[in-house]
Amino acid sequence: MTDFFNNNSDSFDLGSSSGTGTTDKLKADEIQKVIMMEQQKAQLNAQIQEISEMCWEKCVDKPSAKLGTKTEACLSNCVKRFFDSSVIIAHRFNQLIQRSNTG
């Protein structure tokens, strides 16, 4: 059977040790890497959106053409606190995983 890309789908075997199978395995690995990178980008974008919404609600009383110095400082501190908290949580999570793997 031939697919849209003119590949013979009957010979598409990711686990094969033949030359074609090895090539297909490498392609599958590359595709998996691209998917993982895109997922990481999506997670980063979601986190940026979350930070933006949270800090906007906390710091911006009324939108205007320019940010005041107090609003600017509040936004900066809010983002810094969010990242600091994220690092602490990630570090603690890694500690818990390490303890569960060793014990």
FENQUI-V698165 format. One record per residue. N is the residue number from 1. SS is DSSP state (A for helix, B for strand, O for the rest). PSI is psi in whole degrees, -180 to 180 (none if undefined). OMEGA is omega as a letter, one per 40 degrees, with the letter a starting at -180 (none if undefined). Layout:
((N	SS	PSI	OMEGA) (N	SS	PSI	OMEGA))
This chain:
((1	O	135	a) (2	B	135	i) (3	O	-171	a) (4	O	-34	a) (5	O	14	a) (6	O	31	i) (7	O	143	i) (8	B	106	a) (9	A	-21	i) (10	A	-26	a) (11	A	5	i) (12	O	101	a) (13	O	109	a) (14	O	-23	a) (15	O	1	a) (16	O	148	i) (17	O	2	i) (18	O	169	a) (19	A	-45	a) (20	A	-42	i) (21	A	-39	i) (22	A	-43	i) (23	A	-44	i) (24	A	-38	i) (25	A	-42	i) (26	A	-41	i) (27	A	-43	i) (28	A	-39	i) (29	A	-42	i) (30	A	-43	i) (31	A	-42	i) (32	A	-40	i) (33	A	-43	i) (34	A	-43	i) (35	A	-45	i) (36	A	-41	i) (37	A	-42	i) (38	A	-37	i) (39	A	-41	i) (40	A	-40	i) (41	A	-43	i) (42	A	-41	i) (43	A	-42	i) (44	A	-45	i) (45	A	-40	i) (46	A	-40	i) (47	A	-40	i) (48	A	-42	i) (49	A	-42	i) (50	A	-46	i) (51	A	-46	a) (52	A	-48	a) (53	A	-46	a) (54	A	-49	a) (55	A	-34	i) (56	A	-48	a) (57	A	-37	a) (58	A	-37	a) (59	A	-28	a) (60	O	110	i) (61	O	-51	a) (62	O	128	i) (63	O	142	i) (64	O	179	a) (65	O	-29	a) (66	O	151	i) (67	O	135	i) (68	O	165	a) (69	A	-37	i) (70	A	-42	i) (71	A	-42	i) (72	A	-45	i) (73	A	-41	i) (74	A	-47	i) (75	A	-44	a) (76	A	-47	i) (77	A	-38	i) (78	A	-47	a) (79	A	-43	i) (80	A	-44	i) (81	A	-39	i) (82	A	-46	i) (83	A	-42	i) (84	A	-44	i) (85	A	-42	i) (86	A	-41	i) (87	A	-44	i) (88	A	-44	i) (89	A	-44	i) (90	A	-42	i) (91	A	-45	i) (92	A	-41	i) (93	A	-44	i) (94	A	-39	i) (95	A	-44	i) (96	A	-40	i) (97	A	-44	i) (98	A	-41	i) (99	A	-40	a) (100	A	-29	i) (101	A	-30	a) (102	A	-20	a) (103	O	none	none))
